[in-house]
Amino acid sequence: MAITIEELFDKLPGAFLPEKAGDMDAVIQFVLTGEEASDWYVLIKDRAVKVEKGLHEAPTMTLSADSQDYKDIVTGRVQPMSAFMQGKVKLQGNLNLAMKFSEIFKLS
């Protein structure tokens, strides 16, 4: 059975690697469209993480994508850089956070 967007975001706190986050203080907003359209944000501060459903008023970075494309990236079916280059993922704000995200969460 395929994983849902909600299940993916529910798994983030358990996949968080605080030692990799260091002194990061960021809010990463996810704006997902398509079949499982939803908004989520991930707060990373003081080597802790909090995941919330909804929109944050001042995200450090925003990632916009179709929900299926995002699931394909997270589950390893699609390379993140390839999805970005094809326009399947759009980023706004501090783009370095997108690269760092895969380092601070061990999802596989």
Summary of the structure (lengths in Angstrom):
residues: 108
radius of gyration: 12.8
end to end distance: 16.5
largest distance: 37.2
contacts: 293
relative contact order: 0.22
helix: 38%
strand: 32%
